[in-house]
Amino acid sequence: MRHRLALVVGSLAAAGTLAFALSAAGFGPADPSLASSVGAPAPTPQVQIDTIYVPAPAPPQTVTVHRVVTSDGEQESGEGGGDD
């Protein structure tokens, strides 16, 4: 029974703390008298959009590699050298 009472008291304390914090931050219930004094919303400022054009990237190059396998299993490259 004490555990249930402790849960209820803790829940009420947490709810009260949350309500106090939200009202202190300005998220609490609105005052009806303030609603009549609020005018039209402020106009949105004009936005200028600048378009920047960049050149398209170069098309990809095709690379072809020819390899010849000899009868003893070694590979010879047709590109002219290098130990692969």
All heavy atoms as a GROMACS GRO file, in nm:
protein
  582
    1MET      N    1   0.082  -0.119   0.000
    1MET     CA    2   0.000   0.000   0.000
    1MET      C    3   0.087   0.126   0.000
    1MET      O    4   0.053   0.223  -0.066
    1MET     CB    5  -0.094  -0.005   0.122
    1MET     CG    6  -0.194   0.105   0.126
    1MET     SD    7  -0.306   0.085  -0.013
    1MET     CE    8  -0.402   0.229   0.004
    2ARG      N    9   0.198   0.120   0.072
    2ARG     CA   10   0.287   0.236   0.076
    2ARG      C   11   0.348   0.263  -0.062
    2ARG      O   12   0.371   0.377  -0.097
    2ARG     CB   13   0.397   0.215   0.180
    2ARG     CG   14   0.347   0.233   0.322
    2ARG     CD   15   0.460   0.233   0.418
    2ARG     NE   16   0.514   0.095   0.429
    2ARG     CZ   17   0.618   0.062   0.502
    2ARG    NH1   18   0.681   0.153   0.571
    2ARG    NH2   19   0.658  -0.061   0.507
    3HIS      N   20   0.371   0.156  -0.136
    3HIS     CA   21   0.430   0.173  -0.269
    3HIS      C   22   0.333   0.244  -0.362
    3HIS      O   23   0.375   0.330  -0.441
    3HIS     CB   24   0.468   0.037  -0.328
    3HIS     CG   25   0.571  -0.036  -0.248
    3HIS    ND1   26   0.700   0.005  -0.242
    3HIS    CD2   27   0.562  -0.145  -0.167
    3HIS    CE1   28   0.769  -0.077  -0.164
    3HIS    NE2   29   0.686  -0.170  -0.116
    4ARG      N   30   0.208   0.210  -0.353
    4ARG     CA   31   0.108   0.277  -0.437
    4ARG      C   32   0.097   0.425  -0.400
    4ARG      O   33   0.087   0.511  -0.488
    4ARG     CB   34  -0.028   0.210  -0.421
    4ARG     CG   35  -0.036   0.075  -0.485
    4ARG     CD   36  -0.175   0.018  -0.473
    4ARG     NE   37  -0.179  -0.120  -0.524
    4ARG     CZ   38  -0.283  -0.196  -0.518
    4ARG    NH1   39  -0.395  -0.151  -0.465
    4ARG    NH2   40  -0.278  -0.318  -0.566
    5LEU      N   41   0.098   0.452  -0.272
    5LEU     CA   42   0.090   0.591  -0.226
    5LEU      C   43   0.214   0.669  -0.273
    5LEU      O   44   0.203   0.783  -0.317
    5LEU     CB   45   0.078   0.596  -0.073
    5LEU     CG   46   0.068   0.735  -0.013
    5LEU    CD1   47  -0.059   0.805  -0.062
    5LEU    CD2   48   0.070   0.726   0.139
    6ALA      N   49   0.330   0.606  -0.267
    6ALA     CA   50   0.453   0.672  -0.311
    6ALA      C   51   0.448   0.699  -0.461
    6ALA      O   52   0.493   0.804  -0.508
    6ALA     CB   53   0.574   0.586  -0.276
    7LEU      N   54   0.393   0.606  -0.539
    7LEU     CA   55   0.379   0.627  -0.683
    7LEU      C   56   0.284   0.742  -0.714
    7LEU      O   57   0.309   0.823  -0.804
    7LEU     CB   58   0.331   0.500  -0.751
    7LEU     CG   59   0.436   0.390  -0.769
    7LEU    CD1   60   0.370   0.264  -0.823
    7LEU    CD2   61   0.545   0.436  -0.861
    8VAL      N   62   0.173   0.750  -0.640
    8VAL     CA   63   0.076   0.857  -0.663
    8VAL      C   64   0.138   0.992  -0.627
    8VAL      O   65   0.126   1.089  -0.702
    8VAL     CB   66  -0.053   0.830  -0.583
    8VAL    CG1   67  -0.143   0.953  -0.584
    8VAL    CG2   68  -0.127   0.711  -0.640
    9VAL      N   69   0.204   0.999  -0.514
    9VAL     CA   70   0.264   1.126  -0.471
    9VAL      C   71   0.375   1.166  -0.568
    9VAL      O   72   0.387   1.284  -0.606
    9VAL     CB   73   0.317   1.113  -0.325
    9VAL    CG1   74   0.401   1.234  -0.288
    9VAL    CG2   75   0.202   1.097  -0.229
   10GLY      N   76   0.456   1.071  -0.611
   10GLY     CA   77   0.562   1.102  -0.706
   10GLY      C   78   0.509   1.148  -0.840
   10GLY      O   79   0.563   1.239  -0.902
   11SER      N   80   0.401   1.086  -0.886
   11SER     CA   81   0.340   1.126  -1.012
   11SER      C   82   0.282   1.267  -1.003
   11SER      O   83   0.296   1.348  -1.096
   11SER     CB   84   0.229   1.028  -1.052
   11SER     OG   85   0.283   0.900  -1.072
   12LEU      N   86   0.217   1.298  -0.893
   12LEU     CA   87   0.162   1.433  -0.875
   12LEU      C   88   0.273   1.537  -0.867
   12LEU      O   89   0.261   1.647  -0.922
   12LEU     CB   90   0.074   1.438  -0.750
   12LEU     CG   91  -0.059   1.362  -0.760
   12LEU    CD1   92  -0.132   1.368  -0.625
   12LEU    CD2   93  -0.145   1.420  -0.870
   13ALA      N   94   0.382   1.503  -0.800
   13ALA     CA   95   0.495   1.597  -0.790
   13ALA      C   96   0.557   1.619  -0.928
   13ALA      O   97   0.593   1.732  -0.964
   13ALA     CB   98   0.599   1.543  -0.693
   14ALA      N   99   0.572   1.514  -1.007
   14ALA     CA  100   0.629   1.528  -1.142
   14ALA      C  101   0.537   1.611  -1.231
   14ALA      O  102   0.584   1.696  -1.307
   14ALA     CB  103   0.652   1.391  -1.202
   15ALA      N  104   0.406   1.588  -1.222
   15ALA     CA  105   0.311   1.664  -1.303
   15ALA      C  106   0.312   1.812  -1.263
   15ALA      O  107   0.307   1.901  -1.348
   15ALA     CB  108   0.172   1.606  -1.290
   16GLY      N  109   0.320   1.838  -1.134
   16GLY     CA  110   0.325   1.977  -1.087
   16GLY      C  111   0.452   2.047  -1.131
   16GLY      O  112   0.450   2.164  -1.171
   17THR      N  113   0.564   1.977  -1.123
   17THR     CA  114   0.691   2.035  -1.167
   17THR      C  115   0.688   2.064  -1.316
   17THR      O  116   0.734   2.170  -1.361
   17THR     CB  117   0.807   1.939  -1.134
   17THR    OG1  118   0.804   1.910  -0.993
   17THR    CG2  119   0.940   1.998  -1.172
   18LEU      N  120   0.634   1.973  -1.394
   18LEU     CA  121   0.624   1.994  -1.538
   18LEU      C  122   0.532   2.113  -1.570
   18LEU      O  123   0.565   2.196  -1.655
   18LEU     CB  124   0.572   1.868  -1.606
   18LEU     CG  125   0.559   1.873  -1.758
   18LEU    CD1  126   0.695   1.892  -1.823
   18LEU    CD2  127   0.493   1.747  -1.809
   19ALA      N  128   0.419   2.122  -1.504
   19ALA     CA  129   0.327   2.233  -1.528
   19ALA      C  130   0.391   2.366  -1.490
   19ALA      O  131   0.378   2.466  -1.562
   19ALA     CB  132   0.198   2.212  -1.449
   20PHE      N  133   0.463   2.369  -1.380
   20PHE     CA  134   0.530   2.493  -1.337
   20PHE      C  135   0.637   2.533  -1.438
   20PHE      O  136   0.648   2.650  -1.476
   20PHE     CB  137   0.591   2.474  -1.198
   20PHE     CG  138   0.670   2.592  -1.152
   20PHE    CD1  139   0.606   2.707  -1.109
   20PHE    CD2  140   0.809   2.590  -1.155
   20PHE    CE1  141   0.679   2.817  -1.068
   20PHE    CE2  142   0.882   2.699  -1.114
   20PHE     CZ  143   0.818   2.814  -1.070
   21ALA      N  144   0.716   2.436  -1.483
   21ALA     CA  145   0.823   2.467  -1.577
   21ALA      C  146   0.768   2.514  -1.711
   21ALA      O  147   0.821   2.608  -1.771
   21ALA     CB  148   0.911   2.344  -1.596
   22LEU      N  149   0.662   2.451  -1.759
   22LEU     CA  150   0.603   2.493  -1.886
   22LEU      C  151   0.540   2.632  -1.876
   22LEU      O  152   0.549   2.712  -1.969
   22LEU     CB  153   0.501   2.391  -1.934
   22LEU     CG  154   0.559   2.259  -1.986
   22LEU    CD1  155   0.446   2.162  -2.020
   22LEU    CD2  156   0.647   2.281  -2.106
   23SER      N  157   0.475   2.660  -1.766
   23SER     CA  158   0.415   2.794  -1.752
   23SER      C  159   0.522   2.900  -1.736
   23SER      O  160   0.507   3.012  -1.784
   23SER     CB  161   0.316   2.796  -1.635
   23SER     OG  162   0.386   2.776  -1.513
   24ALA      N  163   0.633   2.867  -1.671
   24ALA     CA  164   0.742   2.963  -1.657
   24ALA      C  165   0.809   2.989  -1.792
   24ALA      O  166   0.859   3.098  -1.818
   24ALA     CB  167   0.844   2.911  -1.557
   25ALA      N  168   0.810   2.890  -1.879
   25ALA     CA  169   0.871   2.905  -2.011
   25ALA      C  170   0.776   2.969  -2.111
   25ALA      O  171   0.814   2.996  -2.224
   25ALA     CB  172   0.915   2.768  -2.063
   26GLY      N  173   0.653   2.991  -2.074
   26GLY     CA  174   0.558   3.057  -2.163
   26GLY      C  175   0.467   2.962  -2.237
   26GLY      O  176   0.398   3.003  -2.330
   27PHE      N  177   0.465   2.836  -2.201
   27PHE     CA  178   0.380   2.740  -2.269
   27PHE      C  179   0.256   2.706  -2.187
   27PHE      O  180   0.189   2.608  -2.213
   27PHE     CB  181   0.457   2.610  -2.297
   27PHE     CG  182   0.567   2.628  -2.396
   27PHE    CD1  183   0.699   2.624  -2.356
   27PHE    CD2  184   0.538   2.650  -2.530
   27PHE    CE1  185   0.801   2.640  -2.447
   27PHE    CE2  186   0.640   2.666  -2.621
   27PHE     CZ  187   0.772   2.662  -2.580
   28GLY      N  188   0.227   2.785  -2.090
   28GLY     CA  189   0.113   2.758  -2.003
   28GLY      C  190  -0.017   2.801  -2.068
   28GLY      O  191  -0.022   2.843  -2.184
   29PRO      N  192  -0.128   2.794  -1.994
   29PRO     CA  193  -0.257   2.836  -2.050
   29PRO      C  194  -0.255   2.985  -2.082
   29PRO      O  195  -0.199   3.065  -2.010
   29PRO     CB  196  -0.357   2.803  -1.939
   29PRO     CG  197  -0.279   2.764  -1.821
   29PRO     CD  198  -0.138   2.742  -1.861
   30ALA      N  199  -0.316   3.021  -2.195
   30ALA     CA  200  -0.317   3.159  -2.240
   30ALA      C  201  -0.418   3.240  -2.161
   30ALA      O  202  -0.525   3.192  -2.124
   30ALA     CB  203  -0.350   3.166  -2.388
   31ASP      N  204  -0.384   3.364  -2.138
   31ASP     CA  205  -0.474   3.457  -2.071
   31ASP      C  206  -0.572   3.510  -2.175
   31ASP      O  207  -0.532   3.566  -2.276
   31ASP     CB  208  -0.392   3.571  -2.010
   31ASP     CG  209  -0.476   3.660  -1.920
   31ASP    OD1  210  -0.592   3.623  -1.891
   31ASP    OD2  211  -0.425   3.766  -1.880
   32PRO      N  212  -0.706   3.492  -2.153
   32PRO     CA  213  -0.803   3.536  -2.254
   32PRO      C  214  -0.797   3.686  -2.282
   32PRO      O  215  -0.830   3.731  -2.391
   32PRO     CB  216  -0.938   3.498  -2.197
   32PRO     CG  217  -0.911   3.406  -2.083
   32PRO     CD  218  -0.770   3.426  -2.042
   33SER      N  219  -0.756   3.768  -2.187
   33SER     CA  220  -0.751   3.912  -2.210
   33SER      C  221  -0.638   3.948  -2.307
   33SER      O  222  -0.644   4.051  -2.372
   33SER     CB  223  -0.733   3.987  -2.078
   33SER     OG  224  -0.608   3.951  -2.020
   34LEU      N  225  -0.537   3.865  -2.317
   34LEU     CA  226  -0.427   3.892  -2.409
   34LEU      C  227  -0.465   3.860  -2.553
   34LEU      O  228  -0.409   3.918  -2.646
   34LEU     CB  229  -0.304   3.810  -2.370
   34LEU     CG  230  -0.236   3.846  -2.238
   34LEU    CD1  231  -0.121   3.752  -2.212
   34LEU    CD2  232  -0.189   3.990  -2.240
   35ALA      N  233  -0.560   3.774  -2.573
   35ALA     CA  234  -0.598   3.733  -2.707
   35ALA      C  235  -0.661   3.848  -2.786
   35ALA      O  236  -0.645   3.858  -2.907
   35ALA     CB  237  -0.695   3.616  -2.701
   36SER      N  238  -0.732   3.940  -2.719
   36SER     CA  239  -0.796   4.050  -2.790
   36SER      C  240  -0.695   4.158  -2.828
   36SER      O  241  -0.718   4.234  -2.920
   36SER     CB  242  -0.907   4.110  -2.704
   36SER     OG  243  -0.850   4.162  -2.585
   37SER      N  244  -0.583   4.168  -2.758
   37SER     CA  245  -0.486   4.273  -2.787
   37SER      C  246  -0.387   4.233  -2.896
   37SER      O  247  -0.311   4.316  -2.943
   37SER     CB  248  -0.408   4.310  -2.660
   37SER     OG  249  -0.332   4.198  -2.617
   38VAL      N  250  -0.390   4.109  -2.937
   38VAL     CA  251  -0.298   4.064  -3.040
   38VAL      C  252  -0.353   4.105  -3.176
   38VAL      O  253  -0.466   4.077  -3.210
   38VAL     CB  254  -0.281   3.910  -3.034
   38VAL    CG1  255  -0.193   3.862  -3.150
   38VAL    CG2  256  -0.221   3.870  -2.901
   39GLY      N  257  -0.270   4.174  -3.255
   39GLY     CA  258  -0.312   4.222  -3.387
   39GLY      C  259  -0.285   4.117  -3.493
   39GLY      O  260  -0.269   3.998  -3.466
   40ALA      N  261  -0.283   4.165  -3.615
   40ALA     CA  262  -0.255   4.076  -3.728
   40ALA      C  263  -0.109   4.031  -3.720
   40ALA      O  264  -0.024   4.102  -3.667
   40ALA     CB  265  -0.280   4.149  -3.858
   41PRO      N  266  -0.081   3.914  -3.772
   41PRO     CA  267   0.058   3.868  -3.768
   41PRO      C  268   0.149   3.957  -3.852
   41PRO      O  269   0.105   4.022  -3.947
   41PRO     CB  270   0.052   3.726  -3.827
   41PRO     CG  271  -0.076   3.720  -3.901
   41PRO     CD  272  -0.168   3.818  -3.836
   42ALA      N  273   0.274   3.964  -3.816
   42ALA     CA  274   0.370   4.049  -3.886
   42ALA      C  275   0.388   3.998  -4.029
   42ALA      O  276   0.388   3.878  -4.053
   42ALA     CB  277   0.503   4.047  -3.812
   43PRO      N  278   0.403   4.090  -4.124
   43PRO     CA  279   0.422   4.047  -4.262
   43PRO      C  280   0.558   3.978  -4.278
   43PRO      O  281   0.655   4.012  -4.211
   43PRO     CB  282   0.417   4.176  -4.343
   43PRO     CG  283   0.454   4.283  -4.244
   43PRO     CD  284   0.404   4.235  -4.111
   44THR      N  285   0.561   3.883  -4.367
   44THR     CA  286   0.686   3.811  -4.390
   44THR      C  287   0.776   3.895  -4.480
   44THR      O  288   0.728   3.960  -4.575
   44THR     CB  289   0.659   3.675  -4.457
   44THR    OG1  290   0.589   3.697  -4.579
   44THR    CG2  291   0.578   3.585  -4.368
   45PRO      N  292   0.904   3.897  -4.455
   45PRO     CA  293   0.995   3.978  -4.538
   45PRO      C  294   1.011   3.919  -4.677
   45PRO      O  295   0.996   3.800  -4.698
   45PRO     CB  296   1.127   3.973  -4.460
   45PRO     CG  297   1.119   3.848  -4.380
   45PRO     CD  298   0.974   3.828  -4.348
   46GLN      N  299   1.042   4.008  -4.773
   46GLN     CA  300   1.064   3.963  -4.910
   46GLN      C  301   1.197   3.888  -4.916
   46GLN      O  302   1.294   3.929  -4.855
   46GLN     CB  303   1.068   4.082  -5.006
   46GLN     CG  304   0.936   4.154  -5.017
   46GLN     CD  305   0.832   4.067  -5.086
   46GLN    OE1  306   0.863   3.985  -5.170
   46GLN    NE2  307   0.706   4.085  -5.049
   47VAL      N  308   1.199   3.781  -4.991
   47VAL     CA  309   1.318   3.699  -5.004
   47VAL      C  310   1.364   3.704  -5.149
   47VAL      O  311   1.286   3.683  -5.241
   47VAL     CB  312   1.288   3.552  -4.963
   47VAL    CG1  313   1.411   3.466  -4.982
   47VAL    CG2  314   1.240   3.547  -4.820
   48GLN      N  315   1.492   3.734  -5.169
   48GLN     CA  316   1.549   3.736  -5.304
   48GLN      C  317   1.625   3.605  -5.323
   48GLN      O  318   1.708   3.568  -5.242
   48GLN     CB  319   1.643   3.853  -5.320
   48GLN     CG  320   1.706   3.859  -5.458
   48GLN     CD  321   1.800   3.977  -5.472
   48GLN    OE1  322   1.811   4.059  -5.382
   48GLN    NE2  323   1.866   3.984  -5.585
   49ILE      N  324   1.595   3.538  -5.432
   49ILE     CA  325   1.658   3.410  -5.462
   49ILE      C  326   1.757   3.431  -5.576
   49ILE      O  327   1.720   3.477  -5.684
   49ILE     CB  328   1.554   3.303  -5.500
   49ILE    CG1  329   1.460   3.281  -5.382
   49ILE    CG2  330   1.622   3.175  -5.541
   49ILE    CD1  331   1.345   3.189  -5.414
   50ASP      N  332   1.883   3.401  -5.550
   50ASP     CA  333   1.987   3.408  -5.653
   50ASP      C  334   2.015   3.268  -5.702
   50ASP      O  335   2.034   3.176  -5.624
   50ASP     CB  336   2.115   3.470  -5.596
   50ASP     CG  337   2.094   3.615  -5.557
   50ASP    OD1  338   2.011   3.682  -5.620
   50ASP    OD2  339   2.162   3.660  -5.462
   51THR      N  340   2.020   3.253  -5.835
   51THR     CA  341   2.049   3.123  -5.895
   51THR      C  342   2.193   3.125  -5.944
   51THR      O  343   2.233   3.214  -6.018
   51THR     CB  344   1.955   3.094  -6.012
   51THR    OG1  345   1.820   3.101  -5.963
   51THR    CG2  346   1.979   2.956  -6.069
   52ILE      N  347   2.270   3.027  -5.902
   52ILE     CA  348   2.409   3.015  -5.943
   52ILE      C  349   2.421   2.892  -6.031
   52ILE      O  350   2.385   2.782  -5.990
   52ILE     CB  351   2.502   3.004  -5.820
   52ILE    CG1  352   2.486   3.128  -5.733
   52ILE    CG2  353   2.645   2.984  -5.864
   52ILE    CD1  354   2.561   3.121  -5.603
   53TYR      N  355   2.471   2.913  -6.152
   53TYR     CA  356   2.488   2.803  -6.245
   53TYR      C  357   2.633   2.759  -6.244
   53TYR      O  358   2.725   2.840  -6.252
   53TYR     CB  359   2.446   2.845  -6.386
   53TYR     CG  360   2.300   2.877  -6.396
   53TYR    CD1  361   2.254   3.007  -6.390
   53TYR    CD2  362   2.207   2.776  -6.410
   53TYR    CE1  363   2.118   3.037  -6.398
   53TYR    CE2  364   2.071   2.804  -6.419
   53TYR     CZ  365   2.029   2.934  -6.412
   53TYR     OH  366   1.896   2.962  -6.421
   54VAL      N  367   2.656   2.629  -6.237
   54VAL     CA  368   2.792   2.574  -6.243
   54VAL      C  369   2.801   2.484  -6.365
   54VAL      O  370   2.701   2.425  -6.407
   54VAL     CB  371   2.827   2.495  -6.115
   54VAL    CG1  372   2.830   2.587  -5.994
   54VAL    CG2  373   2.729   2.383  -6.091
   55PRO      N  374   2.921   2.472  -6.423
   55PRO     CA  375   2.932   2.385  -6.541
   55PRO      C  376   2.911   2.239  -6.504
   55PRO      O  377   2.943   2.195  -6.394
   55PRO     CB  378   3.075   2.409  -6.591
   55PRO     CG  379   3.148   2.464  -6.474
   55PRO     CD  380   3.047   2.536  -6.390
   56ALA      N  381   2.858   2.166  -6.599
   56ALA     CA  382   2.832   2.023  -6.576
   56ALA      C  383   2.965   1.948  -6.569
   56ALA      O  384   3.062   1.988  -6.633
   56ALA     CB  385   2.746   1.967  -6.688
   57PRO      N  386   2.972   1.841  -6.492
   57PRO     CA  387   3.096   1.766  -6.485
   57PRO      C  388   3.124   1.696  -6.618
   57PRO      O  389   3.034   1.668  -6.697
   57PRO     CB  390   3.072   1.663  -6.374
   57PRO     CG  391   2.924   1.650  -6.367
   57PRO     CD  392   2.868   1.784  -6.406
   58ALA      N  393   3.253   1.669  -6.642
   58ALA     CA  394   3.291   1.602  -6.766
   58ALA      C  395   3.235   1.461  -6.767
   58ALA      O  396   3.226   1.396  -6.662
   58ALA     CB  397   3.443   1.599  -6.776
   59PRO      N  398   3.196   1.412  -6.883
   59PRO     CA  399   3.143   1.275  -6.889
   59PRO      C  400   3.254   1.176  -6.853
   59PRO      O  401   3.371   1.200  -6.882
   59PRO     CB  402   3.098   1.258  -7.033
   59PRO     CG  403   3.170   1.364  -7.110
   59PRO     CD  404   3.197   1.475  -7.015
   60PRO      N  405   3.220   1.065  -6.792
   60PRO     CA  406   3.322   0.969  -6.751
   60PRO      C  407   3.391   0.905  -6.872
   60PRO      O  408   3.330   0.884  -6.976
   60PRO     CB  409   3.244   0.865  -6.670
   60PRO     CG  410   3.102   0.881  -6.710
   60PRO     CD  411   3.086   1.023  -6.754
   61GLN      N  412   3.519   0.879  -6.854
   61GLN     CA  413   3.598   0.815  -6.959
   61GLN      C  414   3.586   0.664  -6.947
   61GLN      O  415   3.575   0.611  -6.837
   61GLN     CB  416   3.746   0.855  -6.946
   61GLN     CG  417   3.769   1.005  -6.955
   61GLN     CD  418   3.764   1.054  -7.099
   61GLN    OE1  419   3.795   0.978  -7.190
   61GLN    NE2  420   3.722   1.177  -7.118
   62THR      N  421   3.592   0.595  -7.061
   62THR     CA  422   3.589   0.449  -7.060
   62THR      C  423   3.733   0.398  -7.063
   62THR      O  424   3.812   0.438  -7.149
   62THR     CB  425   3.513   0.395  -7.182
   62THR    OG1  426   3.381   0.449  -7.179
   62THR    CG2  427   3.507   0.244  -7.179
   63VAL      N  428   3.767   0.313  -6.969
   63VAL     CA  429   3.901   0.256  -6.961
   63VAL      C  430   3.891   0.110  -6.997
   63VAL      O  431   3.813   0.036  -6.937
   63VAL     CB  432   3.960   0.273  -6.819
   63VAL    CG1  433   4.098   0.209  -6.811
   63VAL    CG2  434   3.966   0.420  -6.782
   64THR      N  435   3.970   0.067  -7.096
   64THR     CA  436   3.970  -0.072  -7.139
   64THR      C  437   4.106  -0.133  -7.110
   64THR      O  438   4.209  -0.077  -7.148
   64THR     CB  439   3.941  -0.083  -7.290
   64THR    OG1  440   3.818  -0.015  -7.317
   64THR    CG2  441   3.927  -0.228  -7.332
   65VAL      N  442   4.111  -0.245  -7.042
   65VAL     CA  443   4.234  -0.314  -7.010
   65VAL      C  444   4.230  -0.451  -7.076
   65VAL      O  445   4.135  -0.526  -7.056
   65VAL     CB  446   4.251  -0.328  -6.857
   65VAL    CG1  447   4.377  -0.405  -6.824
   65VAL    CG2  448   4.251  -0.192  -6.792
   66HIS      N  449   4.333  -0.482  -7.155
   66HIS     CA  450   4.342  -0.611  -7.221
   66HIS      C  451   4.450  -0.693  -7.151
   66HIS      O  452   4.562  -0.648  -7.134
   66HIS     CB  453   4.379  -0.596  -7.369
   66HIS     CG  454   4.277  -0.517  -7.446
   66HIS    ND1  455   4.157  -0.571  -7.484
   66HIS    CD2  456   4.275  -0.389  -7.488
   66HIS    CE1  457   4.087  -0.481  -7.549
   66HIS    NE2  458   4.157  -0.368  -7.553
   67ARG      N  459   4.416  -0.810  -7.108
   67ARG     CA  460   4.514  -0.898  -7.043
   67ARG      C  461   4.522  -1.027  -7.123
   67ARG      O  462   4.421  -1.082  -7.166
   67ARG     CB  463   4.472  -0.928  -6.900
   67ARG     CG  464   4.474  -0.806  -6.811
   67ARG     CD  465   4.479  -0.848  -6.666
   67ARG     NE  466   4.474  -0.731  -6.581
   67ARG     CZ  467   4.582  -0.674  -6.529
   67ARG    NH1  468   4.700  -0.722  -6.552
   67ARG    NH2  469   4.571  -0.568  -6.452
   68VAL      N  470   4.645  -1.073  -7.138
   68VAL     CA  471   4.669  -1.197  -7.210
   68VAL      C  472   4.730  -1.296  -7.110
   68VAL      O  473   4.828  -1.264  -7.044
   68VAL     CB  474   4.766  -1.175  -7.328
   68VAL    CG1  475   4.794  -1.307  -7.398
   68VAL    CG2  476   4.708  -1.073  -7.424
   69VAL      N  477   4.670  -1.413  -7.099
   69VAL     CA  478   4.721  -1.515  -7.010
   69VAL      C  479   4.795  -1.618  -7.095
   69VAL      O  480   4.739  -1.677  -7.187
   69VAL     CB  481   4.607  -1.583  -6.930
   69VAL    CG1  482   4.663  -1.692  -6.839
   69VAL    CG2  483   4.530  -1.480  -6.851
   70THR      N  484   4.922  -1.637  -7.062
   70THR     CA  485   5.002  -1.734  -7.138
   70THR      C  486   4.978  -1.874  -7.085
   70THR      O  487   4.911  -1.894  -6.984
   70THR     CB  488   5.151  -1.698  -7.127
   70THR    OG1  489   5.189  -1.702  -6.990
   70THR    CG2  490   5.178  -1.559  -7.183
   71SER      N  491   5.036  -1.970  -7.151
   71SER     CA  492   5.013  -2.110  -7.113
   71SER      C  493   5.074  -2.147  -6.978
   71SER      O  494   5.029  -2.239  -6.912
   71SER     CB  495   5.066  -2.204  -7.221
   71SER     OG  496   5.207  -2.186  -7.233
   72ASP      N  497   5.176  -2.072  -6.933
   72ASP     CA  498   5.235  -2.104  -6.802
   72ASP      C  499   5.164  -2.031  -6.688
   72ASP      O  500   5.203  -2.041  -6.574
   72ASP     CB  501   5.385  -2.075  -6.800
   72ASP     CG  502   5.416  -1.930  -6.832
   72ASP    OD1  503   5.322  -1.854  -6.865
   72ASP    OD2  504   5.534  -1.892  -6.822
   73GLY      N  505   5.059  -1.959  -6.715
   73GLY     CA  506   4.975  -1.898  -6.612
   73GLY      C  507   5.010  -1.755  -6.577
   73GLY      O  508   4.945  -1.695  -6.495
   74GLU      N  509   5.115  -1.698  -6.637
   74GLU     CA  510   5.150  -1.559  -6.609
   74GLU      C  511   5.066  -1.466  -6.694
   74GLU      O  512   5.029  -1.499  -6.806
   74GLU     CB  513   5.299  -1.538  -6.637
   74GLU     CG  514   5.390  -1.610  -6.541
   74GLU     CD  515   5.535  -1.574  -6.565
   74GLU    OE1  516   5.561  -1.469  -6.628
   74GLU    OE2  517   5.621  -1.650  -6.521
   75GLN      N  518   5.038  -1.349  -6.637
   75GLN     CA  519   4.956  -1.252  -6.710
   75GLN      C  520   5.048  -1.146  -6.770
   75GLN      O  521   5.141  -1.098  -6.706
   75GLN     CB  522   4.856  -1.184  -6.618
   75GLN     CG  523   4.747  -1.274  -6.569
   75GLN     CD  524   4.645  -1.198  -6.486
   75GLN    OE1  525   4.661  -1.081  -6.458
   75GLN    NE2  526   4.540  -1.265  -6.445
   76GLU      N  527   5.020  -1.108  -6.892
   76GLU     CA  528   5.092  -0.999  -6.957
   76GLU      C  529   4.992  -0.888  -6.982
   76GLU      O  530   4.885  -0.910  -7.034
   76GLU     CB  531   5.152  -1.045  -7.089
   76GLU     CG  532   5.259  -1.151  -7.074
   76GLU     CD  533   5.312  -1.199  -7.208
   76GLU    OE1  534   5.275  -1.139  -7.311
   76GLU    OE2  535   5.389  -1.293  -7.210
   77SER      N  536   5.030  -0.769  -6.944
   77SER     CA  537   4.942  -0.655  -6.962
   77SER      C  538   4.971  -0.589  -7.096
   77SER      O  539   5.086  -0.574  -7.136
   77SER     CB  540   4.962  -0.555  -6.849
   77SER     OG  541   4.885  -0.439  -6.872
   78GLY      N  542   4.868  -0.547  -7.164
   78GLY     CA  543   4.885  -0.478  -7.291
   78GLY      C  544   4.912  -0.330  -7.273
   78GLY      O  545   4.927  -0.259  -7.368
   79GLU      N  546   4.916  -0.281  -7.150
   79GLU     CA  547   4.933  -0.138  -7.124
   79GLU      C  548   5.080  -0.098  -7.112
   79GLU      O  549   5.111   0.016  -7.089
   79GLU     CB  550   4.858  -0.098  -6.996
   79GLU     CG  551   4.708  -0.111  -7.007
   79GLU     CD  552   4.651  -0.013  -7.109
   79GLU    OE1  553   4.696   0.102  -7.115
   79GLU    OE2  554   4.561  -0.054  -7.184
   80GLY      N  555   5.173  -0.194  -7.113
   80GLY     CA  556   5.313  -0.158  -7.116
   80GLY      C  557   5.382  -0.152  -6.983
   80GLY      O  558   5.444  -0.051  -6.949
   81GLY      N  559   5.377  -0.252  -6.904
   81GLY     CA  560   5.466  -0.261  -6.789
   81GLY      C  561   5.397  -0.254  -6.656
   81GLY      O  562   5.277  -0.237  -6.645
   82GLY      N  563   5.481  -0.265  -6.555
   82GLY     CA  564   5.430  -0.260  -6.419
   82GLY      C  565   5.410  -0.398  -6.363
   82GLY      O  566   5.373  -0.490  -6.433
   83ASP      N  567   5.442  -0.415  -6.237
   83ASP     CA  568   5.419  -0.541  -6.170
   83ASP      C  569   5.282  -0.536  -6.104
   83ASP      O  570   5.260  -0.457  -6.013
   83ASP     CB  571   5.526  -0.566  -6.062
   83ASP     CG  572   5.615  -0.684  -6.093
   83ASP    OD1  573   5.585  -0.755  -6.190
   83ASP    OD2  574   5.711  -0.705  -6.018
   84ASP      N  575   5.188  -0.613  -6.146
   84ASP     CA  576   5.053  -0.611  -6.088
   84ASP      C  577   5.038  -0.714  -5.981
   84ASP      O  578   5.069  -0.825  -5.986
   84ASP     CB  579   4.948  -0.634  -6.196
   84ASP     CG  580   4.940  -0.515  -6.291
   84ASP    OD1  581   4.989  -0.407  -6.255
   84ASP    OD2  582   4.886  -0.532  -6.403
   0.00000   0.00000   0.00000
